[in-house]
Amino acid sequence: MDSTLEIFSDEEVEALWFKGLDDRLLEVDHRIMSGSLPDYIEELLAYDRPDIIVAVDEEPVLVVEKSGEVPSGHNMGQRFGRMVRAAEHDVPSIMFFPYLAMKHGTHAGLCYANARYFTAMWEVSRIHDAPFWSVNWPCDDDGELVNDGTEDELLSRFVTEFIDNGFEVEGMSVAEEVKSEMQWGYDRSVDGHPKYESLPRSVKIRDTEAVVAEWEDERGSVDLPEKFFDRDETLVYKVGMSPENCRREDPYAGMQFVYDYGWCREGPDPSEKHRNLVINVPKVTRETWTEKNPNDPSRKSSQWYATAEAFALKDGVISDFSAL
């Protein structure tokens, strides 16, 4: 490889795992994403750090996220913003996670990947014209994750062909296999859990005028931009955080991207929507919310304000995030 290749990782173990996917990566220097980082890396971290960023000649070319968590819950959703940020900068991304896995504990059982994730990934890819794909981490007949090295087979072939193809996704034959596997994952998820085709109970699509009327009745007058009223429908995502625990992002700030791209977004800019996205936090006041979740680019809390039109709080509605 004549180009200068760099690997940036969130943790050491992730860098070593990724470098093992192709022998040519073994001698490539890797760096943990902490302290002062190059601008071309920093710009991809606005919605949190992904596990892996690959750069060639100081240009990011691939983002990779790996998770062995049960795929039915919020774990994958909380990672979603990291891949959206890559797409916003025209960088392909791959999420490596199990499409089926055994959940242990009190409510043990086989859990399918949340089909809503596939829906949103396809929309991110379409809207930004940048691949946001996933690769299945296979499990055995008991639903336990395979960890003998064979689980990386498809991802390893993807990385190898990606390098052979000049660090370009277009024209890769393995890409069709990846996309086909995603469709299989979606179909199996819906077959096993039909409710995944629709939104969860925490999310409602409502008439915009009815939502605003309810706010005014419960909270007094609200100040909203005209564009909010131009959209006939509003998706309301209810988050049940208390004042004591509302200084947090995971998993809710990431999940907003799933609902935005899957059910609201039309174009690359967050304003390009056919449906408003509102985050409803009914137990928390405006003062407490803004104190604990400032719109500060140096803090992870700024992710909250990346795409929602408004926050409906206990004592009012916030739609202007510029002064937070």
Secondary structure by P-SEA (a helix, b strand, c coil): cccbbbbbcccaaaaaaaaacccccccbbbbcccccccaaaaaaaccccccbbbbccccccbbbbbbcccccccccccaaaaaaaaaaacbbbbbbcccbbbbbccccccccccaaaaaaaaaaaaaacccbbbbbbccccccccccccccaaaaaaaaaaaaaaccccccccaaaaaaaaaaaaaaaaaaacccccccccccccccaaaaaaaaaacccbbbbccccccccbbbbbbbbcccccccccccaaaaaaaaaaaccccccccccccbbbbbbbccccaaaaaaacccccccccccccccccccccccccccccccc
